[in-house]
Structures are given as structure tokens and as C-alpha cells.
Amino acid sequence: MSEASEERAGQSNDGHSNDGHSNDGHSNDGHSNDGHSNDGVPGDGARMFFYDSNTLPYRSNQELSEWLPEEQREVFLDAVGRDMVSTTVLLSPTMTVVRSRVGPGAQVRPHRHGTNQLTYVLSGELRYGRRVTRAGEGVFTPNQKYTWVAGPEGAEWIEIHDGVPKPYDLD
């Protein structure tokens, strides 16, 4: 059977099926038969996976703040806003990929995530002071503080981090 036929049959030549399950008991939906969970994140960096970020669960910063200690919640929300929604595509010790969107004029205070970060704008625009990034453009931020304001149509973007980002770091 050719590689293309094998793929169409639902089984790749590396033992992983195209339906998200492999012969080793792991699935690419963030869960495995051994009880491991990555909180619904489709990828953990251990194996190849396919995803549709439009079908992943998006969470608002308000929802995400519930995972923080109570005394940190308002500081977090004041820094990054309440209305941003995000979904995590990949969460591994060496790389994290997040898709986020905000409405017109949304802004974040100067903060950093403790990682190097590449931001790629999908739609709208993000304004970093006098610099504007639009769809198809982006910015690389080493582990340093940054701030932005969304343009008049809001913005949607992908963030790629070289590790697991902290929710925010204002220091």
C-alpha cells in the first residue's frame, strides 16, 4: 500500500491514526488511555497531531483568572483585560501556541510572559506604540515587557512561546 493510500485508510506509517488515536494508547485530543490530561489542549508536543482552532474551546481572561490565587486575579485582569478570548493549540515544556482575539480598542498593560514570543496577526491590527502590525505581519518579543492596543476592528493573532508562558509578569 502506498503512503497516500495508507493515509486515506486512516492509518499513517508511524502507527498513529488520522482519527487522533495511535497504537500506543495515546490520542491527540489531550488525553490518553493512561489518564493523562492536557486540559483539552490538542497537543502536548510528544507526537504529531491535527487540529482546527475554530473548534477548540476559547476562554476569556475572566475565566482564566479563576485558575489564579484570588489575590492575583484583579491584578491579572487589570493588566490584560477581561474580554480577550484565547485557545491553546499546543502546550509543552518547549513550545506553546495560543490563538487569541480582542475587540476594538482593547489594550494590555506592559507585561511579559517569561518566554521569547512570536506574535503573528491574523486579522485586524495590534499597535505597539507607533508601530502597527496588521494581518500577515507580526513581532518577535524577547523576554521583555510589551504593551499593545487593538485597532478599530479589534484583532486576532497567534502567539508562539518558547516554553510555557506565565499568565503575566508585571515586574
Chimera marker file (.cmm) of the C-alpha trace (Angstrom):
<marker_set name="trace">
<marker id="1" x="0.000" y="0.000" z="0.000" r="1" g="1" b="0" radius="0.5"/>
<marker id="2" x="1.377" y="3.434" z="-0.893" r="1" g="1" b="0" radius="0.5"/>
<marker id="3" x="1.844" y="6.088" z="1.787" r="1" g="1" b="0" radius="0.5"/>
<marker id="4" x="-1.060" y="8.094" z="0.308" r="1" g="1" b="0" radius="0.5"/>
<marker id="5" x="-3.320" y="5.018" z="0.383" r="1" g="1" b="0" radius="0.5"/>
<marker id="6" x="-2.287" y="4.283" z="3.933" r="1" g="1" b="0" radius="0.5"/>
<marker id="7" x="-3.174" y="7.836" z="4.974" r="1" g="1" b="0" radius="0.5"/>
<marker id="8" x="-6.582" y="7.548" z="3.272" r="1" g="1" b="0" radius="0.5"/>
<marker id="9" x="-7.176" y="4.282" z="5.084" r="1" g="1" b="0" radius="0.5"/>
<marker id="10" x="-6.876" y="6.184" z="8.352" r="1" g="1" b="0" radius="0.5"/>
<marker id="11" x="-3.528" y="4.807" z="9.452" r="1" g="1" b="0" radius="0.5"/>
<marker id="12" x="-0.220" y="6.587" z="8.975" r="1" g="1" b="0" radius="0.5"/>
<marker id="13" x="3.031" y="4.730" z="8.584" r="1" g="1" b="0" radius="0.5"/>
<marker id="14" x="4.189" y="5.867" z="12.035" r="1" g="1" b="0" radius="0.5"/>
<marker id="15" x="1.489" y="3.944" z="13.931" r="1" g="1" b="0" radius="0.5"/>
<marker id="16" x="-0.747" y="6.959" z="14.568" r="1" g="1" b="0" radius="0.5"/>
<marker id="17" x="-4.197" y="7.036" z="13.024" r="1" g="1" b="0" radius="0.5"/>
<marker id="18" x="-5.703" y="10.055" z="11.365" r="1" g="1" b="0" radius="0.5"/>
<marker id="19" x="-8.646" y="9.908" z="13.767" r="1" g="1" b="0" radius="0.5"/>
<marker id="20" x="-6.414" y="11.162" z="16.586" r="1" g="1" b="0" radius="0.5"/>
<marker id="21" x="-5.568" y="7.809" z="18.169" r="1" g="1" b="0" radius="0.5"/>
<marker id="22" x="-2.382" y="5.811" z="17.985" r="1" g="1" b="0" radius="0.5"/>
<marker id="23" x="-1.498" y="2.207" z="18.545" r="1" g="1" b="0" radius="0.5"/>
<marker id="24" x="0.303" y="3.177" z="21.756" r="1" g="1" b="0" radius="0.5"/>
<marker id="25" x="-2.870" y="4.231" z="23.604" r="1" g="1" b="0" radius="0.5"/>
<marker id="26" x="-2.443" y="7.990" z="23.185" r="1" g="1" b="0" radius="0.5"/>
<marker id="27" x="-4.808" y="10.318" z="21.386" r="1" g="1" b="0" radius="0.5"/>
<marker id="28" x="-4.173" y="13.802" z="20.100" r="1" g="1" b="0" radius="0.5"/>
<marker id="29" x="-7.202" y="15.250" z="21.890" r="1" g="1" b="0" radius="0.5"/>
<marker id="30" x="-5.122" y="15.905" z="25.010" r="1" g="1" b="0" radius="0.5"/>
<marker id="31" x="-5.998" y="12.612" z="26.690" r="1" g="1" b="0" radius="0.5"/>
<marker id="32" x="-4.568" y="9.106" z="26.685" r="1" g="1" b="0" radius="0.5"/>
<marker id="33" x="-5.641" y="5.736" z="27.962" r="1" g="1" b="0" radius="0.5"/>
<marker id="34" x="-3.302" y="6.162" z="30.933" r="1" g="1" b="0" radius="0.5"/>
<marker id="35" x="-5.409" y="9.021" z="32.344" r="1" g="1" b="0" radius="0.5"/>
<marker id="36" x="-3.011" y="11.796" z="31.302" r="1" g="1" b="0" radius="0.5"/>
<marker id="37" x="-4.789" y="15.051" z="30.512" r="1" g="1" b="0" radius="0.5"/>
<marker id="38" x="-3.617" y="18.315" z="28.998" r="1" g="1" b="0" radius="0.5"/>
<marker id="39" x="-6.877" y="20.132" z="29.889" r="1" g="1" b="0" radius="0.5"/>
<marker id="40" x="-8.396" y="19.760" z="26.424" r="1" g="1" b="0" radius="0.5"/>
<marker id="41" x="-5.346" y="21.168" z="24.633" r="1" g="1" b="0" radius="0.5"/>
<marker id="42" x="-4.961" y="19.081" z="21.472" r="1" g="1" b="0" radius="0.5"/>
<marker id="43" x="-1.168" y="18.901" z="21.539" r="1" g="1" b="0" radius="0.5"/>
<marker id="44" x="1.422" y="18.246" z="24.199" r="1" g="1" b="0" radius="0.5"/>
<marker id="45" x="4.455" y="18.187" z="21.897" r="1" g="1" b="0" radius="0.5"/>
<marker id="46" x="5.002" y="14.442" z="22.249" r="1" g="1" b="0" radius="0.5"/>
<marker id="47" x="3.598" y="13.440" z="18.849" r="1" g="1" b="0" radius="0.5"/>
<marker id="48" x="2.123" y="14.790" z="15.638" r="1" g="1" b="0" radius="0.5"/>
<marker id="49" x="-1.488" y="15.986" z="15.802" r="1" g="1" b="0" radius="0.5"/>
<marker id="50" x="-4.052" y="17.751" z="13.642" r="1" g="1" b="0" radius="0.5"/>
<marker id="51" x="-6.396" y="20.457" z="14.873" r="1" g="1" b="0" radius="0.5"/>
<marker id="52" x="-8.976" y="23.030" z="13.852" r="1" g="1" b="0" radius="0.5"/>
<marker id="53" x="-8.534" y="26.044" z="16.124" r="1" g="1" b="0" radius="0.5"/>
<marker id="54" x="-12.049" y="27.202" z="15.220" r="1" g="1" b="0" radius="0.5"/>
<marker id="55" x="-13.483" y="24.200" z="17.090" r="1" g="1" b="0" radius="0.5"/>
<marker id="56" x="-11.267" y="24.412" z="20.178" r="1" g="1" b="0" radius="0.5"/>
<marker id="57" x="-12.726" y="25.878" z="23.382" r="1" g="1" b="0" radius="0.5"/>
<marker id="58" x="-11.990" y="29.583" z="23.763" r="1" g="1" b="0" radius="0.5"/>
<marker id="59" x="-11.799" y="31.011" z="27.276" r="1" g="1" b="0" radius="0.5"/>
<marker id="60" x="-11.975" y="34.638" z="28.348" r="1" g="1" b="0" radius="0.5"/>
<marker id="61" x="-9.391" y="36.169" z="30.634" r="1" g="1" b="0" radius="0.5"/>
<marker id="62" x="-12.169" y="36.393" z="33.197" r="1" g="1" b="0" radius="0.5"/>
<marker id="63" x="-12.495" y="32.579" z="33.063" r="1" g="1" b="0" radius="0.5"/>
<marker id="64" x="-8.719" y="32.071" z="33.082" r="1" g="1" b="0" radius="0.5"/>
<marker id="65" x="-8.370" y="34.282" z="36.153" r="1" g="1" b="0" radius="0.5"/>
<marker id="66" x="-10.282" y="31.667" z="38.147" r="1" g="1" b="0" radius="0.5"/>
<marker id="67" x="-7.173" y="29.450" z="37.941" r="1" g="1" b="0" radius="0.5"/>
<marker id="68" x="-5.086" y="32.078" z="39.750" r="1" g="1" b="0" radius="0.5"/>
<marker id="69" x="-4.918" y="32.630" z="43.500" r="1" g="1" b="0" radius="0.5"/>
<marker id="70" x="-7.704" y="35.020" z="44.486" r="1" g="1" b="0" radius="0.5"/>
<marker id="71" x="-5.285" y="37.802" z="45.454" r="1" g="1" b="0" radius="0.5"/>
<marker id="72" x="-3.771" y="37.793" z="41.911" r="1" g="1" b="0" radius="0.5"/>
<marker id="73" x="-6.998" y="37.835" z="39.897" r="1" g="1" b="0" radius="0.5"/>
<marker id="74" x="-7.694" y="41.583" z="39.795" r="1" g="1" b="0" radius="0.5"/>
<marker id="75" x="-4.037" y="42.397" z="39.087" r="1" g="1" b="0" radius="0.5"/>
<marker id="76" x="-4.115" y="39.947" z="36.153" r="1" g="1" b="0" radius="0.5"/>
<marker id="77" x="-7.405" y="41.315" z="34.785" r="1" g="1" b="0" radius="0.5"/>
<marker id="78" x="-6.282" y="44.932" z="35.156" r="1" g="1" b="0" radius="0.5"/>
<marker id="79" x="-3.116" y="44.077" z="33.218" r="1" g="1" b="0" radius="0.5"/>
<marker id="80" x="-4.538" y="42.050" z="30.338" r="1" g="1" b="0" radius="0.5"/>
<marker id="81" x="-8.234" y="42.921" z="30.279" r="1" g="1" b="0" radius="0.5"/>
<marker id="82" x="-11.330" y="40.875" z="30.861" r="1" g="1" b="0" radius="0.5"/>
<marker id="83" x="-12.607" y="40.469" z="27.323" r="1" g="1" b="0" radius="0.5"/>
<marker id="84" x="-9.721" y="38.778" z="25.496" r="1" g="1" b="0" radius="0.5"/>
<marker id="85" x="-10.584" y="35.214" z="24.491" r="1" g="1" b="0" radius="0.5"/>
<marker id="86" x="-7.943" y="32.576" z="23.773" r="1" g="1" b="0" radius="0.5"/>
<marker id="87" x="-7.488" y="28.926" z="22.983" r="1" g="1" b="0" radius="0.5"/>
<marker id="88" x="-4.326" y="26.900" z="23.438" r="1" g="1" b="0" radius="0.5"/>
<marker id="89" x="-3.317" y="24.729" z="20.482" r="1" g="1" b="0" radius="0.5"/>
<marker id="90" x="-0.067" y="23.330" z="21.894" r="1" g="1" b="0" radius="0.5"/>
<marker id="91" x="1.217" y="23.244" z="25.453" r="1" g="1" b="0" radius="0.5"/>
<marker id="92" x="4.583" y="21.602" z="26.015" r="1" g="1" b="0" radius="0.5"/>
<marker id="93" x="7.685" y="22.373" z="28.077" r="1" g="1" b="0" radius="0.5"/>
<marker id="94" x="9.468" y="23.671" z="24.963" r="1" g="1" b="0" radius="0.5"/>
<marker id="95" x="6.706" y="25.405" z="22.986" r="1" g="1" b="0" radius="0.5"/>
<marker id="96" x="3.250" y="26.888" z="23.491" r="1" g="1" b="0" radius="0.5"/>
<marker id="97" x="0.913" y="28.081" z="20.738" r="1" g="1" b="0" radius="0.5"/>
<marker id="98" x="-2.131" y="30.227" z="21.591" r="1" g="1" b="0" radius="0.5"/>
<marker id="99" x="-4.754" y="31.849" z="19.347" r="1" g="1" b="0" radius="0.5"/>
<marker id="100" x="-6.380" y="34.993" z="20.801" r="1" g="1" b="0" radius="0.5"/>
<marker id="101" x="-8.785" y="37.742" z="19.823" r="1" g="1" b="0" radius="0.5"/>
<marker id="102" x="-9.990" y="41.055" z="21.251" r="1" g="1" b="0" radius="0.5"/>
<marker id="103" x="-12.471" y="43.763" z="20.337" r="1" g="1" b="0" radius="0.5"/>
<marker id="104" x="-11.776" y="47.320" z="19.151" r="1" g="1" b="0" radius="0.5"/>
<marker id="105" x="-9.529" y="49.396" z="21.397" r="1" g="1" b="0" radius="0.5"/>
<marker id="106" x="-8.694" y="46.566" z="23.808" r="1" g="1" b="0" radius="0.5"/>
<marker id="107" x="-5.326" y="47.035" z="25.470" r="1" g="1" b="0" radius="0.5"/>
<marker id="108" x="-2.854" y="45.347" z="27.759" r="1" g="1" b="0" radius="0.5"/>
<marker id="109" x="-0.555" y="46.986" z="30.279" r="1" g="1" b="0" radius="0.5"/>
<marker id="110" x="3.204" y="46.456" z="29.983" r="1" g="1" b="0" radius="0.5"/>
<marker id="111" x="3.855" y="42.822" z="30.861" r="1" g="1" b="0" radius="0.5"/>
<marker id="112" x="5.848" y="39.785" z="29.793" r="1" g="1" b="0" radius="0.5"/>
<marker id="113" x="5.376" y="36.038" z="29.920" r="1" g="1" b="0" radius="0.5"/>
<marker id="114" x="8.848" y="34.768" z="30.869" r="1" g="1" b="0" radius="0.5"/>
<marker id="115" x="9.428" y="33.403" z="27.344" r="1" g="1" b="0" radius="0.5"/>
<marker id="116" x="10.530" y="34.595" z="23.960" r="1" g="1" b="0" radius="0.5"/>
<marker id="117" x="7.364" y="35.255" z="21.981" r="1" g="1" b="0" radius="0.5"/>
<marker id="118" x="6.457" y="35.478" z="18.315" r="1" g="1" b="0" radius="0.5"/>
<marker id="119" x="3.098" y="37.145" z="17.578" r="1" g="1" b="0" radius="0.5"/>
<marker id="120" x="1.519" y="36.770" z="14.127" r="1" g="1" b="0" radius="0.5"/>
<marker id="121" x="-1.578" y="38.875" z="13.359" r="1" g="1" b="0" radius="0.5"/>
<marker id="122" x="-4.392" y="37.031" z="11.548" r="1" g="1" b="0" radius="0.5"/>
<marker id="123" x="-6.877" y="39.926" z="11.288" r="1" g="1" b="0" radius="0.5"/>
<marker id="124" x="-7.281" y="43.490" z="12.497" r="1" g="1" b="0" radius="0.5"/>
<marker id="125" x="-4.268" y="45.203" z="13.993" r="1" g="1" b="0" radius="0.5"/>
<marker id="126" x="-2.217" y="45.497" z="17.157" r="1" g="1" b="0" radius="0.5"/>
<marker id="127" x="-0.494" y="48.815" z="17.873" r="1" g="1" b="0" radius="0.5"/>
<marker id="128" x="2.770" y="48.715" z="19.799" r="1" g="1" b="0" radius="0.5"/>
<marker id="129" x="3.296" y="52.436" z="20.368" r="1" g="1" b="0" radius="0.5"/>
<marker id="130" x="3.869" y="53.930" z="16.900" r="1" g="1" b="0" radius="0.5"/>
<marker id="131" x="4.384" y="50.507" z="15.264" r="1" g="1" b="0" radius="0.5"/>
<marker id="132" x="1.303" y="48.800" z="13.851" r="1" g="1" b="0" radius="0.5"/>
<marker id="133" x="1.111" y="45.114" z="12.950" r="1" g="1" b="0" radius="0.5"/>
<marker id="134" x="-1.657" y="44.063" z="10.564" r="1" g="1" b="0" radius="0.5"/>
<marker id="135" x="-2.841" y="40.746" z="9.113" r="1" g="1" b="0" radius="0.5"/>
<marker id="136" x="0.171" y="38.845" z="7.793" r="1" g="1" b="0" radius="0.5"/>
<marker id="137" x="2.597" y="40.798" z="9.979" r="1" g="1" b="0" radius="0.5"/>
<marker id="138" x="3.978" y="40.154" z="13.417" r="1" g="1" b="0" radius="0.5"/>
<marker id="139" x="6.511" y="40.947" z="16.067" r="1" g="1" b="0" radius="0.5"/>
<marker id="140" x="9.158" y="38.991" z="17.932" r="1" g="1" b="0" radius="0.5"/>
<marker id="141" x="9.454" y="39.907" z="21.600" r="1" g="1" b="0" radius="0.5"/>
<marker id="142" x="12.345" y="38.531" z="23.622" r="1" g="1" b="0" radius="0.5"/>
<marker id="143" x="11.534" y="38.029" z="27.286" r="1" g="1" b="0" radius="0.5"/>
<marker id="144" x="10.853" y="41.724" z="27.870" r="1" g="1" b="0" radius="0.5"/>
<marker id="145" x="7.806" y="43.815" z="28.667" r="1" g="1" b="0" radius="0.5"/>
<marker id="146" x="5.493" y="44.918" z="25.892" r="1" g="1" b="0" radius="0.5"/>
<marker id="147" x="2.111" y="46.569" z="25.561" r="1" g="1" b="0" radius="0.5"/>
<marker id="148" x="-0.364" y="46.988" z="22.728" r="1" g="1" b="0" radius="0.5"/>
<marker id="149" x="-3.727" y="48.486" z="21.823" r="1" g="1" b="0" radius="0.5"/>
<marker id="150" x="-6.042" y="46.781" z="19.333" r="1" g="1" b="0" radius="0.5"/>
<marker id="151" x="-7.094" y="48.749" z="16.260" r="1" g="1" b="0" radius="0.5"/>
<marker id="152" x="-10.606" y="49.946" z="15.404" r="1" g="1" b="0" radius="0.5"/>
<marker id="153" x="-11.677" y="46.471" z="14.188" r="1" g="1" b="0" radius="0.5"/>
<marker id="154" x="-10.109" y="44.571" z="17.080" r="1" g="1" b="0" radius="0.5"/>
<marker id="155" x="-7.535" y="41.876" z="16.360" r="1" g="1" b="0" radius="0.5"/>
<marker id="156" x="-6.938" y="38.160" z="16.164" r="1" g="1" b="0" radius="0.5"/>
<marker id="157" x="-3.469" y="36.634" z="16.388" r="1" g="1" b="0" radius="0.5"/>
<marker id="158" x="-1.329" y="33.586" z="17.103" r="1" g="1" b="0" radius="0.5"/>
<marker id="159" x="1.328" y="33.645" z="19.847" r="1" g="1" b="0" radius="0.5"/>
<marker id="160" x="4.199" y="31.167" z="19.792" r="1" g="1" b="0" radius="0.5"/>
<marker id="161" x="6.228" y="30.917" z="23.001" r="1" g="1" b="0" radius="0.5"/>
<marker id="162" x="9.483" y="29.010" z="23.543" r="1" g="1" b="0" radius="0.5"/>
<marker id="163" x="8.218" y="27.255" z="26.640" r="1" g="1" b="0" radius="0.5"/>
<marker id="164" x="5.242" y="27.580" z="28.967" r="1" g="1" b="0" radius="0.5"/>
<marker id="165" x="4.339" y="31.258" z="29.383" r="1" g="1" b="0" radius="0.5"/>
<marker id="166" x="3.375" y="32.752" z="32.717" r="1" g="1" b="0" radius="0.5"/>
<marker id="167" x="-0.096" y="34.348" z="32.578" r="1" g="1" b="0" radius="0.5"/>
<marker id="168" x="1.595" y="37.723" z="33.060" r="1" g="1" b="0" radius="0.5"/>
<marker id="169" x="4.599" y="39.272" z="34.743" r="1" g="1" b="0" radius="0.5"/>
<marker id="170" x="4.400" y="42.980" z="35.530" r="1" g="1" b="0" radius="0.5"/>
<marker id="171" x="7.872" y="43.229" z="37.090" r="1" g="1" b="0" radius="0.5"/>
<link id1="1" id2="2" r="1" g="1" b="0" radius="0.2"/>
<link id1="2" id2="3" r="1" g="1" b="0" radius="0.2"/>
<link id1="3" id2="4" r="1" g="1" b="0" radius="0.2"/>
<link id1="4" id2="5" r="1" g="1" b="0" radius="0.2"/>
<link id1="5" id2="6" r="1" g="1" b="0" radius="0.2"/>
<link id1="6" id2="7" r="1" g="1" b="0" radius="0.2"/>
<link id1="7" id2="8" r="1" g="1" b="0" radius="0.2"/>
<link id1="8" id2="9" r="1" g="1" b="0" radius="0.2"/>
<link id1="9" id2="10" r="1" g="1" b="0" radius="0.2"/>
<link id1="10" id2="11" r="1" g="1" b="0" radius="0.2"/>
<link id1="11" id2="12" r="1" g="1" b="0" radius="0.2"/>
<link id1="12" id2="13" r="1" g="1" b="0" radius="0.2"/>
<link id1="13" id2="14" r="1" g="1" b="0" radius="0.2"/>
<link id1="14" id2="15" r="1" g="1" b="0" radius="0.2"/>
<link id1="15" id2="16" r="1" g="1" b="0" radius="0.2"/>
<link id1="16" id2="17" r="1" g="1" b="0" radius="0.2"/>
<link id1="17" id2="18" r="1" g="1" b="0" radius="0.2"/>
<link id1="18" id2="19" r="1" g="1" b="0" radius="0.2"/>
<link id1="19" id2="20" r="1" g="1" b="0" radius="0.2"/>
<link id1="20" id2="21" r="1" g="1" b="0" radius="0.2"/>
<link id1="21" id2="22" r="1" g="1" b="0" radius="0.2"/>
<link id1="22" id2="23" r="1" g="1" b="0" radius="0.2"/>
<link id1="23" id2="24" r="1" g="1" b="0" radius="0.2"/>
<link id1="24" id2="25" r="1" g="1" b="0" radius="0.2"/>
<link id1="25" id2="26" r="1" g="1" b="0" radius="0.2"/>
<link id1="26" id2="27" r="1" g="1" b="0" radius="0.2"/>
<link id1="27" id2="28" r="1" g="1" b="0" radius="0.2"/>
<link id1="28" id2="29" r="1" g="1" b="0" radius="0.2"/>
<link id1="29" id2="30" r="1" g="1" b="0" radius="0.2"/>
<link id1="30" id2="31" r="1" g="1" b="0" radius="0.2"/>
<link id1="31" id2="32" r="1" g="1" b="0" radius="0.2"/>
<link id1="32" id2="33" r="1" g="1" b="0" radius="0.2"/>
<link id1="33" id2="34" r="1" g="1" b="0" radius="0.2"/>
<link id1="34" id2="35" r="1" g="1" b="0" radius="0.2"/>
<link id1="35" id2="36" r="1" g="1" b="0" radius="0.2"/>
<link id1="36" id2="37" r="1" g="1" b="0" radius="0.2"/>
<link id1="37" id2="38" r="1" g="1" b="0" radius="0.2"/>
<link id1="38" id2="39" r="1" g="1" b="0" radius="0.2"/>
<link id1="39" id2="40" r="1" g="1" b="0" radius="0.2"/>
<link id1="40" id2="41" r="1" g="1" b="0" radius="0.2"/>
<link id1="41" id2="42" r="1" g="1" b="0" radius="0.2"/>
<link id1="42" id2="43" r="1" g="1" b="0" radius="0.2"/>
<link id1="43" id2="44" r="1" g="1" b="0" radius="0.2"/>
<link id1="44" id2="45" r="1" g="1" b="0" radius="0.2"/>
<link id1="45" id2="46" r="1" g="1" b="0" radius="0.2"/>
<link id1="46" id2="47" r="1" g="1" b="0" radius="0.2"/>
<link id1="47" id2="48" r="1" g="1" b="0" radius="0.2"/>
<link id1="48" id2="49" r="1" g="1" b="0" radius="0.2"/>
<link id1="49" id2="50" r="1" g="1" b="0" radius="0.2"/>
<link id1="50" id2="51" r="1" g="1" b="0" radius="0.2"/>
<link id1="51" id2="52" r="1" g="1" b="0" radius="0.2"/>
<link id1="52" id2="53" r="1" g="1" b="0" radius="0.2"/>
<link id1="53" id2="54" r="1" g="1" b="0" radius="0.2"/>
<link id1="54" id2="55" r="1" g="1" b="0" radius="0.2"/>
<link id1="55" id2="56" r="1" g="1" b="0" radius="0.2"/>
<link id1="56" id2="57" r="1" g="1" b="0" radius="0.2"/>
<link id1="57" id2="58" r="1" g="1" b="0" radius="0.2"/>
<link id1="58" id2="59" r="1" g="1" b="0" radius="0.2"/>
<link id1="59" id2="60" r="1" g="1" b="0" radius="0.2"/>
<link id1="60" id2="61" r="1" g="1" b="0" radius="0.2"/>
<link id1="61" id2="62" r="1" g="1" b="0" radius="0.2"/>
<link id1="62" id2="63" r="1" g="1" b="0" radius="0.2"/>
<link id1="63" id2="64" r="1" g="1" b="0" radius="0.2"/>
<link id1="64" id2="65" r="1" g="1" b="0" radius="0.2"/>
<link id1="65" id2="66" r="1" g="1" b="0" radius="0.2"/>
<link id1="66" id2="67" r="1" g="1" b="0" radius="0.2"/>
<link id1="67" id2="68" r="1" g="1" b="0" radius="0.2"/>
<link id1="68" id2="69" r="1" g="1" b="0" radius="0.2"/>
<link id1="69" id2="70" r="1" g="1" b="0" radius="0.2"/>
<link id1="70" id2="71" r="1" g="1" b="0" radius="0.2"/>
<link id1="71" id2="72" r="1" g="1" b="0" radius="0.2"/>
<link id1="72" id2="73" r="1" g="1" b="0" radius="0.2"/>
<link id1="73" id2="74" r="1" g="1" b="0" radius="0.2"/>
<link id1="74" id2="75" r="1" g="1" b="0" radius="0.2"/>
<link id1="75" id2="76" r="1" g="1" b="0" radius="0.2"/>
<link id1="76" id2="77" r="1" g="1" b="0" radius="0.2"/>
<link id1="77" id2="78" r="1" g="1" b="0" radius="0.2"/>
<link id1="78" id2="79" r="1" g="1" b="0" radius="0.2"/>
<link id1="79" id2="80" r="1" g="1" b="0" radius="0.2"/>
<link id1="80" id2="81" r="1" g="1" b="0" radius="0.2"/>
<link id1="81" id2="82" r="1" g="1" b="0" radius="0.2"/>
<link id1="82" id2="83" r="1" g="1" b="0" radius="0.2"/>
<link id1="83" id2="84" r="1" g="1" b="0" radius="0.2"/>
<link id1="84" id2="85" r="1" g="1" b="0" radius="0.2"/>
<link id1="85" id2="86" r="1" g="1" b="0" radius="0.2"/>
<link id1="86" id2="87" r="1" g="1" b="0" radius="0.2"/>
<link id1="87" id2="88" r="1" g="1" b="0" radius="0.2"/>
<link id1="88" id2="89" r="1" g="1" b="0" radius="0.2"/>
<link id1="89" id2="90" r="1" g="1" b="0" radius="0.2"/>
<link id1="90" id2="91" r="1" g="1" b="0" radius="0.2"/>
<link id1="91" id2="92" r="1" g="1" b="0" radius="0.2"/>
<link id1="92" id2="93" r="1" g="1" b="0" radius="0.2"/>
<link id1="93" id2="94" r="1" g="1" b="0" radius="0.2"/>
<link id1="94" id2="95" r="1" g="1" b="0" radius="0.2"/>
<link id1="95" id2="96" r="1" g="1" b="0" radius="0.2"/>
<link id1="96" id2="97" r="1" g="1" b="0" radius="0.2"/>
<link id1="97" id2="98" r="1" g="1" b="0" radius="0.2"/>
<link id1="98" id2="99" r="1" g="1" b="0" radius="0.2"/>
<link id1="99" id2="100" r="1" g="1" b="0" radius="0.2"/>
<link id1="100" id2="101" r="1" g="1" b="0" radius="0.2"/>
<link id1="101" id2="102" r="1" g="1" b="0" radius="0.2"/>
<link id1="102" id2="103" r="1" g="1" b="0" radius="0.2"/>
<link id1="103" id2="104" r="1" g="1" b="0" radius="0.2"/>
<link id1="104" id2="105" r="1" g="1" b="0" radius="0.2"/>
<link id1="105" id2="106" r="1" g="1" b="0" radius="0.2"/>
<link id1="106" id2="107" r="1" g="1" b="0" radius="0.2"/>
<link id1="107" id2="108" r="1" g="1" b="0" radius="0.2"/>
<link id1="108" id2="109" r="1" g="1" b="0" radius="0.2"/>
<link id1="109" id2="110" r="1" g="1" b="0" radius="0.2"/>
<link id1="110" id2="111" r="1" g="1" b="0" radius="0.2"/>
<link id1="111" id2="112" r="1" g="1" b="0" radius="0.2"/>
<link id1="112" id2="113" r="1" g="1" b="0" radius="0.2"/>
<link id1="113" id2="114" r="1" g="1" b="0" radius="0.2"/>
<link id1="114" id2="115" r="1" g="1" b="0" radius="0.2"/>
<link id1="115" id2="116" r="1" g="1" b="0" radius="0.2"/>
<link id1="116" id2="117" r="1" g="1" b="0" radius="0.2"/>
<link id1="117" id2="118" r="1" g="1" b="0" radius="0.2"/>
<link id1="118" id2="119" r="1" g="1" b="0" radius="0.2"/>
<link id1="119" id2="120" r="1" g="1" b="0" radius="0.2"/>
<link id1="120" id2="121" r="1" g="1" b="0" radius="0.2"/>
<link id1="121" id2="122" r="1" g="1" b="0" radius="0.2"/>
<link id1="122" id2="123" r="1" g="1" b="0" radius="0.2"/>
<link id1="123" id2="124" r="1" g="1" b="0" radius="0.2"/>
<link id1="124" id2="125" r="1" g="1" b="0" radius="0.2"/>
<link id1="125" id2="126" r="1" g="1" b="0" radius="0.2"/>
<link id1="126" id2="127" r="1" g="1" b="0" radius="0.2"/>
<link id1="127" id2="128" r="1" g="1" b="0" radius="0.2"/>
<link id1="128" id2="129" r="1" g="1" b="0" radius="0.2"/>
<link id1="129" id2="130" r="1" g="1" b="0" radius="0.2"/>
<link id1="130" id2="131" r="1" g="1" b="0" radius="0.2"/>
<link id1="131" id2="132" r="1" g="1" b="0" radius="0.2"/>
<link id1="132" id2="133" r="1" g="1" b="0" radius="0.2"/>
<link id1="133" id2="134" r="1" g="1" b="0" radius="0.2"/>
<link id1="134" id2="135" r="1" g="1" b="0" radius="0.2"/>
<link id1="135" id2="136" r="1" g="1" b="0" radius="0.2"/>
<link id1="136" id2="137" r="1" g="1" b="0" radius="0.2"/>
<link id1="137" id2="138" r="1" g="1" b="0" radius="0.2"/>
<link id1="138" id2="139" r="1" g="1" b="0" radius="0.2"/>
<link id1="139" id2="140" r="1" g="1" b="0" radius="0.2"/>
<link id1="140" id2="141" r="1" g="1" b="0" radius="0.2"/>
<link id1="141" id2="142" r="1" g="1" b="0" radius="0.2"/>
<link id1="142" id2="143" r="1" g="1" b="0" radius="0.2"/>
<link id1="143" id2="144" r="1" g="1" b="0" radius="0.2"/>
<link id1="144" id2="145" r="1" g="1" b="0" radius="0.2"/>
<link id1="145" id2="146" r="1" g="1" b="0" radius="0.2"/>
<link id1="146" id2="147" r="1" g="1" b="0" radius="0.2"/>
<link id1="147" id2="148" r="1" g="1" b="0" radius="0.2"/>
<link id1="148" id2="149" r="1" g="1" b="0" radius="0.2"/>
<link id1="149" id2="150" r="1" g="1" b="0" radius="0.2"/>
<link id1="150" id2="151" r="1" g="1" b="0" radius="0.2"/>
<link id1="151" id2="152" r="1" g="1" b="0" radius="0.2"/>
<link id1="152" id2="153" r="1" g="1" b="0" radius="0.2"/>
<link id1="153" id2="154" r="1" g="1" b="0" radius="0.2"/>
<link id1="154" id2="155" r="1" g="1" b="0" radius="0.2"/>
<link id1="155" id2="156" r="1" g="1" b="0" radius="0.2"/>
<link id1="156" id2="157" r="1" g="1" b="0" radius="0.2"/>
<link id1="157" id2="158" r="1" g="1" b="0" radius="0.2"/>
<link id1="158" id2="159" r="1" g="1" b="0" radius="0.2"/>
<link id1="159" id2="160" r="1" g="1" b="0" radius="0.2"/>
<link id1="160" id2="161" r="1" g="1" b="0" radius="0.2"/>
<link id1="161" id2="162" r="1" g="1" b="0" radius="0.2"/>
<link id1="162" id2="163" r="1" g="1" b="0" radius="0.2"/>
<link id1="163" id2="164" r="1" g="1" b="0" radius="0.2"/>
<link id1="164" id2="165" r="1" g="1" b="0" radius="0.2"/>
<link id1="165" id2="166" r="1" g="1" b="0" radius="0.2"/>
<link id1="166" id2="167" r="1" g="1" b="0" radius="0.2"/>
<link id1="167" id2="168" r="1" g="1" b="0" radius="0.2"/>
<link id1="168" id2="169" r="1" g="1" b="0" radius="0.2"/>
<link id1="169" id2="170" r="1" g="1" b="0" radius="0.2"/>
<link id1="170" id2="171" r="1" g="1" b="0" radius="0.2"/>
</marker_set>
